Every structure is written in structure tokens, then in C-alpha cells.
Amino acid sequence: MELKTVKTQHTSNINSTFQRLYNEQVVNGDAFAPLNGSWRTTSGSGYTLSGGVMTKQAKIGFGEKASPREWEFVFEVMIFDEGTTNALAS
């Protein structure tokens, strides 16, 4: 299992998506479909993640004390691709 943390700005639109997914996971329990995701950097390297669940809901801050929201996920599989023919999987 790979633990990944995603930090977002407190004003980011993705927070509502993460909150909806977290709520669905809590309400639906076993019926919740594991999360999958991938992203690629400007250098060409990237990650592919599968079999994920959210392990922690981000704390919410308001006003001047608002800080980045930190979401935690655990994934069964993480594949790191350096942008070459070599890829590492765990």
C-alpha cells in the first residue's frame, strides 16, 4: 500500500470533488469503487495509481488562518514512469 498526500489551496475547486468522494466513501462503505488516477509532469515523468481509498478528510480553515487542505489516500498499486522505457511498480 502506498500512502499519498495531496495538498490543495483552500480556494481550489478540486476540494469539492475530493469532499464528494470522501462523503460517498463514508456513506457507501463496501459499495464504494476504489479510486484510480494518473498525472504527468512537464518533464514527461508521471504516476499511475489504482485501488485507492481516502484515509483522512482535509481540515478546513477560513480567513487569514486558512492553510492548504491536505487529503490523504492509500493506493494498492503505484507505477512511476520516468518518461523513458523504464517504469517502476510497487
C-alpha positions in Angstrom: 0.0 0.0 0.0 1.2 3.4 -0.9 0.2 6.5 1.2 0.0 9.6 -0.9 -0.9 13.1 0.4 -2.3 15.8 -1.9 -2.2 19.4 -0.8 -4.5 21.9 -2.4 -5.1 25.6 -2.0 -8.1 26.2 0.3 -9.8 28.0 -2.7 -9.3 25.2 -5.2 -12.3 23.7 -7.0 -10.8 20.2 -6.6 -11.7 20.3 -2.8 -15.4 20.0 -3.6 -14.7 16.9 -5.7 -12.4 15.3 -3.0 -15.1 16.1 -0.4 -17.8 14.5 -2.5 -15.7 11.4 -3.0 -14.9 11.2 0.8 -18.6 11.6 1.6 -19.5 8.8 -0.9 -16.9 6.5 0.5 -18.1 7.0 4.1 -21.8 6.7 3.3 -21.5 3.7 0.8 -18.7 1.8 2.5 -18.2 -1.5 0.8 -20.1 -0.4 -2.3 -17.6 2.5 -2.9 -15.5 1.9 -6.1 -11.7 2.3 -5.4 -10.1 5.4 -6.8 -7.7 5.4 -9.8 -5.7 8.3 -11.1 -2.7 9.4 -13.0 -0.8 12.6 -13.8 2.2 13.6 -15.9 4.7 16.3 -15.2 6.1 18.8 -17.7 9.3 16.8 -17.8 7.4 13.7 -19.1 7.6 11.6 -15.9 4.3 10.6 -14.3 2.4 8.4 -11.9 -0.4 5.9 -12.3 -2.3 4.9 -9.1 -5.0 2.3 -8.7 -7.1 0.7 -6.0 -7.3 3.8 -3.8 -9.3 5.0 -0.8 -9.2 8.2 1.1 -7.8 7.8 4.6 -8.2 11.3 6.0 -10.5 14.2 5.3 -8.8 17.5 4.9 -9.2 20.1 7.7 -11.0 23.2 6.7 -9.6 26.7 7.6 -11.2 30.0 7.0 -10.0 33.6 6.6 -6.4 34.6 7.2 -5.7 31.3 9.0 -6.7 29.2 6.0 -3.9 26.9 5.0 -3.6 24.4 2.2 -6.0 21.5 2.6 -4.3 18.1 2.9 -6.1 15.0 1.6 -4.7 11.5 2.3 -5.1 8.5 0.1 -3.8 4.9 0.1 -3.4 3.0 -3.2 -2.8 -0.7 -3.8 -0.6 0.0 -6.8 1.6 2.9 -7.8 3.5 3.0 -11.0 6.2 5.6 -11.5 7.2 6.3 -15.1 10.3 8.5 -15.6 9.3 9.3 -19.2 11.6 6.6 -20.5 11.0 2.9 -21.3 11.8 2.0 -17.7 9.0 2.1 -15.2 8.9 1.0 -11.6 5.8 -0.6 -10.0 5.2 -1.3 -6.3 
